[in-house]
Amino acid sequence: MKRLWQRLAAGSMLAALSSPATAQTQGLAASVFRSSEVITFSVLIGVISAAMISAIWLIRQRGNIEGENRELNAALADANQRISRFQALIADKNRRIVVWDGLSDKPEFLGHLPAETGVPQDDREFLAFGRWVKAMSALDLEKAIERLRSQAQSFDLIIETHRNEILEAQGRVSGGRAFVRFVALNNMRAELAELKLERDRLQASLTSFHTLLDATDLPVWLRGPDGAITWVNEAYSYAVEASNPAEAIKEGKELLATIAREKIRAISTYDVPFRDKVSTVVRGNRTFFDVVDTRSVSGSAGMAANISAVEAVREELNRTLKSHAETLDHLATPVAIFDGAQRLQFYNQAFQALWALDMGFLERKPGNGEILDRLRAGGKLPEQLNWKQWKDNALAVYQAIDTQSDLWHLPNGQTLRVFATARPQGGATWVFENLTEKVDLETRYNTLVQVQGETIDHLSEGVAVFGPDGRIKLSNPAFRALWGISEPQAQPGTHIRAIEQACAVSYDQQDGWKRFAHLITSFDDERSSCQGILELRTGLILDFAVIPLPNAQTMLTFVNITDSVRVERALTEKNEALRKADSLKNDFVQHVSYELRSPLTNIIGFADLLKTPTFGSLNERQAEYVDHISTSSSLLLTIVNDILDLATVDAGIVELDLSEINLTDFLDEVSNQMADRLQESAVTLRIEAPDMLGSFVADHQRLKQIFIKLLTNAANFAPDGSRIGLKCQREGLDFVFTVTDNGVGIPQEILETVFNRFESHGSRGGAGLGLSIVESFVSLHHGSVSIRSREGEGTEVTCRIPSAELPKVAAAE
């Protein structure tokens, strides 16, 4: 129909194209008719032409369609005939075809197989190959079908059913469909398939056997009738230093030497294989092999087991036995070994020395009973009431299973522990352990234990020992007296809980005996000791110690320290009272000093005002009084300031204001400030210092106070009209200065107390705070002060101050 409509459209287009030609042929007539009539007439003629052409085309198409239908009917008849022939062919009971259309899981089944093959007739059961095909064949068939459907990989297989019937399976792909044809073979083909299966099984077995031999570390080889190597395993190629078995076969590398191969060829027969130990060199090392070589019609096969380790063990065993004998011979413990016939096979020197037997007698290997008889005859064995019975019991070890032991008390005073052990290969080993020293030590130990027990019982310290199970082992009377318990309450075996309850009358705090119980019964790997003090209700104060002992035992000791603790408490209370008194003194000094500074400042101020002429003139006597008031007030203010400085130093609140000081300018400043004071005492100052002392980091104000105090003190003790000296120098980073005077000096008995506070010496000594302040300020600078003085020669004070470091200030961002 589609083609029909295309032809009708083409006819319409031809009619439309032919209408202009017709209009030209009638050009003359167009001039006679009107234009509208001409157009109508042209359209009518075009429609009639198209209708005629369409009718003709439809008639021709109908004829073509009838011809095509006849051809299709003929082809359908031929296809039905071929399908009938194919179905007749497939209907043969000797084959069955399974068809899968694409990846569809539902197959189509055609044909049948004979029932005697064991193949199920039901389609669903047919695809369960494991039910009617042997396992290996079923696994190969399923894998082949999977590859056929997924990868279009054809296959040809021979499968075997559970009834031992042979089928041929062929897989192919055609037209997007997968076909698997199962064919029951006839007799000849079945025999051929069986032979093929047998060949595959033999080939698989041979491959497995070769794989097994390659996996072992035993060299294996096969030889042909001519004696040439035809196959070797990996161990063989490794032994002959070949990269692989093929190279070893190609190069004909031999594991065994020529002499060994000739020996194998001469000895080996078809009935008796060659078996012997052969020595050869493998990779540069001498190696021993246990070789087995068998001969057959097709050649020979051999295997070599490396027994080098066994030979080494055998040699090591011989060396060990020899070393064992030498070791036993050097032992201090007597040893004798007898064989199954009860004859002496081995003895060491200690055995011969113990019994003092003749060497000739021992070398002829006497019997065990014979040795016992000789020892009894020599009076070397314990006396027995029934010697025969005792001897039979001693020799019964040869039939015993367990080791027998006995104590022999010899007539010479020795004590022996005798061990007799039956040997697995027959005979017995006798070991004589000398217990003489051990018995003696045990006796001494028991005596020592008794002495220690008596010692512990008479100690003034309380002692108690507990086992790891928390039960008391021993305690002394002092322990029971301190805790107020009786001896039955602390008898050995009593648990620590019971002792805790008995001691609760004297001490029942939670951290007391409970803590002891935890330390004693804990399972910690490292047991630690513990010490402390307990105060009982009875007023006793005990110093206790928990001490771990060997064997997981623990010892508790208690010492009565009541008297010493009371003395200590009294001393502590006294020290606390002294500390409070010192604190009150400091508070008093600070309070009084601060309270005195204000009126003193007023007095000094008013005295200075009275000296001013503005407020009126003073007579000579009044001026003298005002000068005394001003001098005394200044001196008192200095003393108050010194007291405040010492109080702040004692309180630990003094902080140094460190700065960089030019020492030359600093000395000028000090000398100017001391000018008036030196002038009053008619004393001159001599300064010795280098021109360039450099700079120094210290507290400027405190350092100046040190200099002023030392110079003032020197001026006070220097005679009128004399000279005091100041010597300054730098030693590395330290600033060292010395102040000297030629005064009366300080006596030696007073020299040690000059730095004490309020220690004044001489008529012009002052309050006795100057050197104390100097020492305090020098110590704040981490320096040192020393003084030397002799009566009538003067005094020398030396200070050494290290340069400090300026505090670092973080730069602003």
C-alpha positions in Angstrom: 0.0 0.0 0.0 2.9 2.3 0.8 4.3 1.8 -2.7 0.8 2.4 -4.2 0.4 5.7 -2.6 3.9 6.7 -3.7 2.9 6.0 -7.3 -0.3 8.0 -7.0 1.6 11.0 -5.8 4.0 10.7 -8.7 1.1 10.6 -11.2 -0.4 13.7 -9.7 2.9 15.6 -10.1 3.2 14.5 -13.8 -0.4 15.7 -14.4 0.5 19.0 -12.8 3.6 19.4 -15.0 1.6 18.5 -18.2 -1.0 21.2 -17.6 1.2 24.2 -18.7 2.1 22.4 -22.0 -1.6 21.9 -22.8 -2.2 25.6 -22.0 0.5 26.6 -24.7 -1.1 24.5 -27.4 -4.3 26.3 -26.8 -2.8 29.7 -26.7 -4.9 30.8 -29.5 -8.1 29.7 -27.8 -7.0 31.5 -24.7 -7.3 34.7 -26.5 -11.0 33.9 -27.4 -12.1 32.7 -23.8 -11.9 34.6 -20.6 -9.1 33.9 -18.2 -11.3 32.4 -15.5 -12.7 29.9 -17.9 -9.3 28.9 -19.1 -8.1 28.2 -15.6 -11.1 26.1 -14.8 -10.8 24.1 -17.9 -7.1 23.5 -17.3 -7.7 22.2 -13.8 -10.4 19.8 -15.0 -8.1 18.4 -17.7 -5.3 17.8 -15.1 -7.6 16.0 -12.7 -8.9 13.7 -15.4 -5.3 12.9 -16.5 -4.2 12.1 -13.0 -7.1 9.8 -12.4 -6.4 7.9 -15.6 -2.7 7.4 -14.8 -3.5 6.3 -11.2 -5.9 3.7 -12.4 -3.4 2.3 -14.9 -0.7 2.1 -12.1 -3.1 0.3 -9.7 -3.9 -2.3 -12.2 -0.2 -3.1 -12.8 0.6 -3.2 -9.0 -2.2 -5.7 -8.4 -0.7 -8.0 -11.0 2.7 -7.8 -9.3 1.3 -8.5 -5.8 -0.5 -11.7 -7.1 2.8 -12.9 -8.6 4.7 -12.3 -5.3 2.0 -14.2 -3.4 2.4 -17.2 -5.6 6.2 -17.2 -5.1 5.8 -16.9 -1.2 3.3 -19.8 -1.2 5.7 -22.0 -3.1 8.6 -21.1 -0.7 6.5 -21.8 2.3 5.6 -25.2 0.9 9.3 -26.0 0.4 10.2 -24.8 3.9 7.4 -27.0 5.5 8.7 -30.0 3.5 12.3 -29.4 4.7 11.1 -29.0 8.3 9.3 -32.3 8.1 12.5 -34.0 6.8 14.6 -32.4 9.6 12.0 -33.4 12.3 12.1 -36.9 10.9 15.9 -36.8 11.1 16.0 -35.4 14.7 13.4 -37.9 15.8 16.2 -40.5 15.8 16.6 -42.0 19.3 20.4 -41.8 19.2 20.8 -38.0 19.6 19.3 -35.1 21.4 19.7 -31.3 20.8 19.3 -28.5 23.3 18.8 -25.0 21.9 19.1 -21.7 23.7 17.8 -18.6 22.0 20.3 -15.8 23.0 20.7 -15.4 26.7 17.3 -16.9 27.5 17.3 -19.4 30.3 14.5 -21.5 28.8 16.0 -24.0 26.3 14.2 -26.0 23.6 14.8 -29.7 23.4 14.7 -31.9 20.2 15.2 -35.6 19.9 15.8 -38.4 22.4 18.6 -40.6 23.6 18.4 -44.3 24.4 17.1 -45.2 27.8 19.9 -47.7 28.5 22.4 -44.8 28.6 20.7 -43.6 31.8 19.8 -40.2 30.4 16.5 -38.9 31.9 13.7 -38.3 29.4 12.2 -35.3 31.3 13.6 -32.0 29.9 14.0 -30.4 33.3 16.0 -33.3 34.7 18.1 -33.6 31.6 20.0 -30.3 32.3 20.8 -31.6 35.9 24.0 -33.2 34.5 25.4 -34.1 37.9 22.5 -36.6 38.4 23.3 -38.8 35.4 26.8 -37.8 34.3 30.0 -38.6 36.3 31.4 -35.7 38.3 34.4 -34.8 36.2 32.5 -35.1 32.9 29.6 -33.0 34.4 32.0 -30.3 35.6 33.7 -30.1 32.2 30.3 -30.1 30.3 28.8 -27.3 32.5 31.9 -25.1 32.0 31.9 -25.7 28.2 28.2 -24.8 27.9 28.8 -21.6 30.0 31.6 -20.6 27.6 29.4 -21.5 24.6 26.6 -19.2 25.7 28.6 -16.3 27.0 31.6 -16.3 24.6 30.3 -18.3 21.6 33.2 -20.9 22.1 32.5 -24.2 20.4 33.4 -27.5 22.0 33.6 -31.3 21.5 33.5 -33.5 24.5 33.3 -37.2 25.4 31.2 -37.7 28.6 30.5 -40.8 30.6 27.2 -41.5 32.4 26.8 -43.2 35.7 25.9 -46.4 33.8 29.4 -46.2 32.1 27.9 -45.3 28.8 29.8 -43.0 26.4 28.1 -39.9 24.8 29.5 -37.3 22.5 28.6 -33.6 23.2 29.1 -31.0 20.5 28.5 -27.3 21.1 28.0 -24.7 18.3 26.5 -21.2 17.8 24.4 -20.3 14.8 22.1 -17.3 14.1 22.3 -16.0 17.6 21.4 -19.4 19.0 23.5 -21.9 21.0 23.1 -25.6 20.1 24.4 -28.6 22.1 24.0 -32.0 20.5 24.3 -35.2 22.5 25.0 -38.3 20.4 25.0 -41.9 21.6 28.0 -43.6 20.0 27.9 -47.0 18.3 30.2 -49.8 19.3 33.3 -48.8 17.4 33.0 -45.2 18.3 32.2 -46.1 21.9 35.3 -48.2 22.2 37.3 -45.3 20.7 35.8 -42.9 23.2 36.6 -45.2 26.0 40.2 -45.5 24.9 40.3 -41.7 24.7 38.9 -41.4 28.2 41.4 -44.0 29.5 44.2 -42.1 27.7 43.1 -38.9 29.4 43.0 -40.6 32.8 46.4 -42.0 32.3 47.7 -38.7 31.1 46.2 -36.9 34.1 47.7 -39.5 36.5 51.1 -39.2 34.9 50.8 -35.4 35.1 49.8 -35.6 38.8 52.6 -38.1 39.4 55.1 -35.7 37.8 53.7 -32.8 39.7 54.1 -34.7 43.0 57.7 -35.7 42.2 58.4 -32.0 41.3 57.1 -30.9 44.6 59.3 -33.3 46.6 62.8 -32.4 47.6 64.0 -35.9 46.6 65.9 -36.0 43.3 64.1 -38.5 40.9 65.1 -39.5 37.4 64.1 -41.8 34.5 66.5 -43.4 32.0 65.9 -44.9 28.6 67.1 -48.3 27.4 70.5 -46.7 26.4 71.0 -45.3 29.9 70.4 -41.7 28.9 68.3 -39.4 31.1 64.7 -38.9 29.7 63.0 -37.1 32.7 64.1 -35.5 36.0 62.2 -33.5 38.6 62.9 -30.0 40.0 64.9 -31.4 42.9 67.2 -33.2 40.5 67.8 -30.0 38.4 68.5 -28.0 41.6 71.0 -30.6 42.8 73.0 -30.6 39.5 72.8 -26.8 39.4 70.6 -26.6 36.2 68.1 -23.8 35.8 65.3 -26.2 34.9 64.7 -29.9 34.3 64.8 -29.5 30.5 68.3 -28.0 30.7 69.5 -30.9 32.9 68.1 -33.4 30.4 69.5 -31.5 27.4 73.0 -31.2 28.9 72.9 -34.7 30.4 74.0 -33.6 33.8 74.4 -36.5 36.2 73.8 -36.4 39.9 75.8 -39.5 40.8 79.5 -40.1 40.0 80.5 -42.5 37.2 81.6 -45.1 39.7 78.3 -45.1 41.4 76.4 -45.3 38.1 78.5 -48.3 37.0 77.9 -50.0 40.3 74.1 -49.5 39.9 74.2 -50.9 36.4 76.2 -53.9 37.6 74.1 -54.7 40.6 70.5 -53.7 39.6 68.3 -56.4 38.1 64.7 -56.7 37.0 63.8 -58.5 40.2 66.2 -56.9 42.7 66.5 -53.1 42.7 69.7 -51.3 43.8 69.7 -50.0 47.4 72.7 -48.4 48.9 74.2 -45.3 50.5 76.1 -43.2 47.9 78.3 -40.1 48.5 78.4 -37.3 46.0 79.0 -33.6 45.8 76.0 -31.3 45.5 76.6 -27.6 45.1 80.1 -27.8 46.4 79.1 -29.8 49.6 79.7 -33.5 50.3 76.3 -35.1 50.5 75.1 -38.6 51.4 72.1 -40.1 49.5 70.2 -43.3 50.1 69.7 -44.3 46.4 67.0 -46.7 45.1 67.2 -47.6 41.4 64.9 -50.1 39.6 65.3 -51.6 36.1 62.5 -52.2 33.6 62.2 -53.1 30.0 61.8 -49.5 28.9 64.8 -48.3 31.0 65.2 -47.5 34.7 64.0 -45.1 37.4 65.8 -43.9 40.4 65.3 -41.8 43.5 67.8 -40.4 46.0 67.0 -39.4 49.6 69.3 -37.0 51.3 70.5 -38.6 54.5 73.3 -36.1 55.2 71.3 -34.9 58.2 70.8 -38.4 59.5 74.6 -39.1 59.2 75.3 -35.8 60.9 72.8 -36.8 63.7 74.5 -40.2 64.0 77.9 -38.6 64.3 76.5 -36.1 66.7 74.9 -38.9 68.8 78.3 -40.6 69.0 80.0 -37.4 70.0 77.2 -36.7 72.5 77.6 -40.2 74.1 81.3 -39.6 74.3 80.8 -36.2 75.8 78.1 -37.6 78.2 80.6 -40.2 79.4 83.3 -37.5 79.9 80.8 -35.3 81.7 79.7 -38.0 84.0 83.3 -38.8 84.6 83.9 -35.3 85.8 80.9 -35.1 88.0 81.3 -35.0 91.8 78.2 -37.3 92.1 79.0 -41.0 91.9 77.3 -42.7 88.9 77.4 -46.4 87.8 75.6 -47.9 84.9 74.8 -51.7 84.6 73.5 -53.5 81.5 70.7 -56.0 81.3 72.8 -58.8 82.7 73.5 -56.6 85.7 77.1 -56.2 84.8 79.0 -52.9 85.2 79.3 -51.0 81.9 80.3 -47.5 83.1 81.4 -45.8 86.3 82.9 -42.4 86.9 85.8 -41.4 89.1 83.5 -40.2 91.9 82.1 -43.8 92.1 85.5 -45.3 92.4 86.6 -42.7 94.9 83.4 -43.1 97.1 83.8 -46.8 97.5 87.6 -47.0 97.1 87.3 -50.1 94.9 90.2 -51.6 93.0 90.5 -50.4 89.4 91.3 -53.9 88.2 88.1 -55.2 89.9 86.0 -52.5 88.2 87.6 -52.9 84.7 86.6 -56.6 84.5 82.9 -55.5 84.7 81.7 -57.2 87.8 78.0 -57.9 88.5 75.9 -55.6 90.7 75.4 -58.1 93.4 79.1 -58.9 93.4 79.9 -55.2 94.0 77.4 -55.1 96.9 79.0 -58.2 98.5 82.5 -56.7 98.3 81.3 -53.4 99.8 79.6 -55.3 102.7 82.7 -57.3 103.3 84.7 -54.1 103.5 82.3 -52.7 106.1 81.3 -49.9 103.8 77.5 -50.5 103.7 74.9 -50.1 106.5 74.5 -53.1 108.8 71.3 -55.0 108.0 69.5 -57.6 110.0 68.6 -59.6 106.9 71.3 -59.0 104.3 69.8 -61.3 101.7 66.4 -59.7 101.7 68.0 -56.2 101.7 70.1 -57.1 98.7 67.2 -58.6 96.8 65.2 -55.4 97.4 68.1 -53.3 96.1 68.5 -55.5 92.9 64.7 -55.4 92.3 65.2 -52.2 90.4 66.0 -54.2 87.2 62.3 -55.3 87.1 60.9 -52.0 88.5 59.1 -49.4 86.5 59.6 -46.3 88.7 62.8 -44.9 90.1 63.7 -46.3 93.5 65.4 -44.2 96.2 66.7 -45.0 99.6 68.9 -43.4 102.4 72.1 -45.2 103.3 73.7 -44.2 106.6 77.3 -45.5 106.1 79.5 -46.6 109.0 81.9 -43.8 108.3 79.3 -41.2 109.1 78.3 -40.3 105.6 74.6 -40.2 104.5 73.8 -41.1 100.9 70.6 -40.9 99.0 70.7 -43.7 96.4 68.6 -43.4 93.2 68.3 -46.6 91.1 66.5 -46.2 87.7 65.8 -49.0 85.2 67.0 -48.2 81.7 64.6 -48.6 78.7 67.1 -50.8 76.8 67.7 -52.9 79.9 69.9 -52.5 82.9 69.9 -49.8 85.6 71.6 -46.6 86.5 72.7 -46.0 90.1 73.3 -42.5 91.4 74.7 -41.8 94.8 74.0 -38.4 96.2 76.1 -37.4 99.2 73.7 -35.8 101.7 76.2 -35.4 104.5 76.7 -31.7 104.1 73.0 -31.2 103.5 72.0 -32.9 106.7 74.6 -30.9 108.5 73.3 -27.7 107.0 69.7 -28.6 107.9 70.8 -29.2 111.5 72.5 -25.8 111.5 69.4 -24.2 109.9 67.1 -25.6 112.5 69.4 -24.3 115.2 69.5 -20.9 113.5 65.7 -20.8 113.2 65.4 -21.5 116.9 67.9 -18.8 117.7 66.1 -16.3 115.4 62.8 -17.2 117.0 64.2 -16.5 120.5 65.8 -13.3 119.2 62.5 -12.1 117.7 60.6 -13.0 120.8 62.9 -10.7 122.9 62.8 -7.7 120.5 61.2 -4.5 121.7 59.7 -4.0 118.2 56.5 -5.7 117.4 57.0 -8.2 114.5 54.4 -10.3 112.6 54.9 -12.4 109.5 52.0 -13.3 107.2 51.8 -15.7 104.3 50.4 -14.9 100.8 47.1 -16.3 101.9 46.8 -13.7 104.6 47.4 -16.1 107.5 49.9 -15.2 110.2 53.1 -17.3 110.4 54.7 -16.0 113.6 54.5 -13.0 115.9 56.5 -11.9 119.0 55.2 -10.8 122.4 56.0 -7.2 121.7 53.5 -7.2 118.8 50.8 -8.7 120.9 51.6 -6.2 123.8 51.4 -3.2 121.5 48.1 -4.1 120.1 46.7 -5.6 123.3 45.8 -9.0 122.0 46.4 -12.4 123.5 48.6 -15.2 122.2 45.7 -17.5 121.1 44.3 -14.6 119.1 47.6 -14.4 117.1 48.4 -18.0 116.9 49.9 -19.3 113.6 47.2 -19.9 110.9 44.9 -17.1 112.1 43.7 -15.0 109.2 44.5 -11.3 109.1 40.7 -10.5 109.2 40.5 -12.0 112.6 43.5 -10.2 113.8 42.0 -6.9 112.4 38.9 -7.5 114.5 41.0 -8.3 117.6 43.0 -5.0 117.1 39.9 -2.9 116.4 39.7 -2.1 120.1 42.9 -0.2 119.8 42.6 1.1 116.2 39.6 0.8 114.0 40.2 3.3 111.2 39.4 2.3 107.6 42.9 2.8 106.3 44.6 0.7 109.0 44.5 -3.0 109.0 42.5 -3.1 105.7 45.5 -1.5 104.0 47.8 -4.1 105.6 45.5 -6.9 104.4 45.5 -5.5 100.8 49.3 -5.3 100.7 49.7 -8.8 102.1 47.2 -10.6 99.9 47.6 -8.6 96.7 48.7 -10.4 93.5 50.8 -7.6 92.1 54.0 -8.7 90.3 56.0 -6.1 92.1 55.2 -5.9 95.8 56.3 -2.6 97.3 57.2 -1.7 100.9 55.2 0.8 102.9 55.9 2.9 105.9 53.8 5.2 108.1 52.7 6.2 111.6 49.6 5.0 113.5 48.2 6.6 116.6 46.2 4.2 118.8 43.3 4.9 121.1 45.6 3.8 124.0 47.7 6.9 123.3 50.6 4.9 121.8 52.1 6.1 118.5 53.6 3.4 116.4 55.9 3.6 113.4 54.9 0.7 111.1 56.6 -0.8 108.1 55.3 -3.4 105.6 58.3 -5.3 104.2 57.9 -8.0 101.4 59.8 -11.2 102.1 60.8 -14.1 99.9 58.2 -16.8 99.1 55.5 -14.1 98.8 55.5 -13.6 102.6 55.1 -10.2 104.2 56.5 -8.8 107.5 54.9 -6.1 109.6 57.0 -4.3 112.2 55.8 -1.8 114.8 58.0 0.5 116.8 56.8 2.5 119.8 57.8 6.1 119.0 55.4 7.7 121.4 58.1 9.6 123.4 60.0 10.8 120.3 56.8 12.0 118.7 55.8 13.9 121.8 59.2 15.6 121.9 58.9 16.3 118.2 55.5 17.9 118.6 56.8 20.0 121.5 59.7 21.2 119.3 57.3 21.9 116.4 55.0 23.9 118.7 58.0 25.9 119.9 59.2 26.5 116.4 55.8 27.7 115.4 55.7 30.0 118.3 59.1 31.4 117.3 57.9 31.8 113.8 54.9 33.7 115.0 57.1 35.9 117.2 59.4 36.6 114.3 56.3 37.5 112.2 55.1 39.8 115.0 58.5 41.4 115.1 58.5 42.1 111.4 55.0 43.4 111.5 55.9 45.6 114.5 59.0 46.9 112.8 57.2 47.7 109.6 54.3 49.4 111.4 56.6 51.5 113.7 58.9 52.4 110.8 56.0 53.6 108.7 54.5 55.5 111.6 57.9 57.2 112.4 58.6 58.4 108.8 55.7 60.9 108.7 56.6 62.8 111.9 60.3 62.7 111.1 59.6 64.2 107.7 57.7 66.9 109.4 60.4 67.6 111.9 63.1 67.8 109.2 60.9 70.1 107.2 60.1 72.5 110.1 63.8 72.5 111.0 64.8 73.5 107.5 62.1 76.3 107.7 63.5 77.6 110.9 66.9 77.9 109.3 65.4 80.1 106.5 65.8 83.8 107.2 62.4 84.5 105.8 60.8 83.3 109.0 63.0 85.4 111.2 66.6 85.3 112.5 67.7 82.9 115.3 70.3 83.6 117.9 73.4 81.5 118.1 72.0 79.1 120.7 68.7 78.7 118.8 70.6 78.0 115.5 72.7 75.4 117.3 69.6 73.6 118.6 68.0 73.7 115.2 71.1 72.1 113.6 71.0 69.4 116.3 67.3 68.8 115.6 68.0 68.5 111.8 71.0 66.2 112.2 69.3 63.9 114.7 66.1 63.8 112.5 68.1 62.9 109.4 70.0 60.2 111.3 66.7 58.8 112.6 65.1 58.8 109.2 68.1 56.9 107.8 67.7 54.3 110.5 64.0 54.0 109.8 64.7 53.6 106.0 67.3 51.0 106.8 64.8 49.0 108.9 62.2 49.2 106.1 64.7 48.0 103.6 65.7 45.0 105.7 62.0 44.2 106.4 61.2 44.2 102.7 64.2 42.0 102.0 63.1 39.5 104.7 59.6 39.5 103.3 61.0 38.6 99.9 59.1 41.3 98.1 62.1 43.3 96.9 62.5 43.5 93.1 65.5 44.9 91.5 65.0 47.7 89.0 67.8 46.7 86.6 69.3 49.3 84.2 72.6 49.9 82.4 74.9 52.0 84.5 77.9 53.9 83.3 80.4 53.2 86.1 82.5 56.3 85.6 79.5 58.6 85.9 78.2 56.4 88.8 81.5 56.9 90.8 81.3 60.7 90.2 77.7 60.7 91.5 78.7 58.8 94.6 81.7 61.0 95.4 79.6 64.2 95.0 76.9 62.8 97.3 79.5 61.9 99.9 81.4 65.2 99.8 79.5 66.9 102.6 79.6 63.8 104.8 83.3 63.5 104.4 83.8 67.1 105.0 82.0 66.9 108.3 84.3 64.0 109.4 87.4 65.8 108.0 88.1 62.7 106.0 89.3 62.6 102.3 88.3 60.0 99.7 90.7 58.5 97.3 89.2 56.7 94.3 91.4 54.2 92.3 89.7 53.1 89.1 90.6 52.7 85.4 89.7 55.4 83.0 87.2 53.2 81.1 85.2 50.9 83.5 82.5 50.5 80.9 78.8 49.9 81.6 77.3 47.6 84.2 73.7 46.2 84.6 72.4 46.5 88.1 69.8 48.3 90.3 71.1 51.9 90.3 69.5 52.9 93.6 70.5 49.7 95.5 74.1 49.9 94.2 74.4 53.5 95.3 73.1 52.6 98.7 75.8 49.9 99.0 78.5 52.4 98.2 77.0 55.1 100.5 76.8 52.6 103.4 80.3 51.3 103.0 81.8 54.8 102.6 79.8 56.2 105.5 80.8 53.3 107.7 84.5 53.8 106.7 84.2 57.6 107.5 82.7 56.8 110.9 85.6 54.7 111.9 88.4 56.6 110.2 90.4 59.1 112.4 89.9 62.8 111.7 92.2 64.1 109.0 92.8 60.5 107.6 92.0 59.1 104.2 89.6 56.4 103.1 90.1 54.5 99.8 87.7 53.2 97.1 89.3 50.8 94.5 87.2 49.7 91.6 87.9 47.2 88.8 86.3 44.9 86.3 87.1 41.1 86.3 85.3 39.7 83.3 81.6 40.5 83.7 82.0 41.1 87.5 82.3 44.5 89.1 84.7 44.4 92.1 85.2 47.3 94.5 87.0 47.6 97.8 86.5 50.2 100.6 89.4 50.6 103.1 90.1 52.8 106.1 92.9 53.1 108.6 90.8 53.2 111.7 91.0 51.2 114.9 89.9 48.0 113.2 87.6 45.3 114.4 88.6 42.6 116.9 88.7 39.0 115.7 86.1 37.8 118.1 83.7 40.5 116.8 84.5 40.1 113.1 82.2 37.2 112.6 79.2 39.1 113.8 79.7 42.4 111.9 76.9 41.5 109.4 74.4 40.8 112.1 71.7 43.3 112.6 71.9 45.9 115.4 75.5 44.9 116.1 77.3 48.2 116.7 81.0 48.5 117.6 82.8 51.6 118.7 81.6 55.0 119.9 80.5 56.1 116.4 79.1 52.8 115.2 75.5 53.9 114.7 72.5 51.5 114.8 74.5 48.6 113.4 72.4 48.2 110.2 74.8 49.4 107.5 76.8 46.2 106.8 73.6 44.1 107.1 71.9 46.2 104.4 75.1 45.9 102.3 75.1 42.1 102.5 71.4 41.9 101.7 71.6 44.1 98.6 74.7 42.4 97.4 73.0 39.0 97.8 70.0 40.3 95.8 72.5 41.0 93.0 73.8 37.4 93.4 77.2 38.8 94.6 79.4 38.3 97.7 80.9 40.4 100.5 84.1 39.8 102.4 85.7 41.8 105.2 89.3 41.8 106.6 90.3 43.8 109.6 93.0 43.9 112.3 93.1 46.0 115.4 95.0 49.2 114.9 95.5 48.7 111.1 92.0 49.5 109.7 89.3 47.6 107.9 88.9 46.4 104.2 85.5 45.5 102.8 85.4 43.9 99.3 82.2 43.4 97.2 81.9 41.3 94.0 78.8 41.8 91.9 78.1 40.0 88.6 76.5 41.9 85.8 72.9 41.1 85.4 70.9 40.8 82.2 68.3 43.3 81.1 64.8 41.9 80.9 63.7 41.3 77.3 60.7 43.3 76.2 58.7 41.9 73.3 58.6 44.3 70.3 55.2 45.7 69.4 53.8 44.4 66.2 
